Amino acid sequence: MKAAPLLLVGVGGIAAMALLVGAAASPPGRAATREALGRVGRFFTWAELSASSAATRLGVDNTPPVAAQRAMELLVAYVLDPLRAAVGRAVVVSSGFRSLEVNGAVGGSETSQHMIGEAADIFVAGFTAEQLAALIVRLRVPFDQVIWYAPERGGHVHVSLTARRPNRGETLHAPAAGGYVAWSPA
């Protein structure tokens, strides 16, 4: 699915688009294994969107449930695939879907969008986190949050998209000292 239809539908149409994207996914009911799911979008696999060293260490199945799969399909279709096409190189997902247990093990927020498939933490070789966050904003893709983390806090970009409510379009920086501050690309 290309990002262009979203421009015609508008950000408020993401929930409607979720129904269209979801129609092509696995049937209702129990989620298939990550390996059985194969690809999501043009450039990503389910396995990379739900890989977790914490899950492996704990022996936990980190396969996203069907509802999270639908949210991940939207994130890929409207943010990650367009970003990958724009940069012309791999967008590495360091953290995508996290089960409740995995989220707790990595110290994630109790309200983390990762747990419902709406968020990914990403890197792109040759880009600082700030440069990558600025590019996402300049691409004018829809997003709920774009947060770039200082190198001392991982040096990655957190990006999220939701169909549950209007997206905030929030841009933040997570400085080395902790917390979050408002940020706008230069």
C-alpha positions, 0 to 999 in steps of 0.5 A: 500500500502506498502512502499517497491515498492517505493524503486524499483521505486525511489524517482522520481517515487512518481508522478507515484505512485500517479497515482496508489494510486489515482486510489483506492481513491474517484472518480474524482470531488467533495470530499466526506465528511471526515466521508464518506471517512473512512480509509486511509492506514493501520493505519489512518482515513481521519477524524484524518488527517483533524481534526481541532479545528480551523475549528470547532471554525470557523464553516469551512468545513476542508474536503480535496479536491480530489487533497489533498486527493491524496497527503495525501494518498501518505504521509500515504503510504510512511511515516506515515504508515511505521513510525507507523509500526516501532514504534508499537504505535499510531502516533498522527496527531495534524495537517494534512490537513488545508483549506486556512481559517484554515491555516490562523487562525492557523498562518500557512505559506502562502505556507504551504504544509498542504494546499495541503495535503502534510504535517502532524504535529505528536507526538508519546508518549514516543518520544521527537520530536528530537527522532521521527525526527531522527527515520523518517530519519533512516527509510529511508522513502522518505520525503520533510521535517522533522522539529522537534520543540522545546517544547516551539514551540509545541514539534512536528515533521512536516513531508512532502512528495510531488509528484509535484517535487523532494523531498528535504530530508531537515532536520531542527530544530525549536528552542525555539528562533524562526526560523529554523536551519539545523539539522542532527540526531546524 
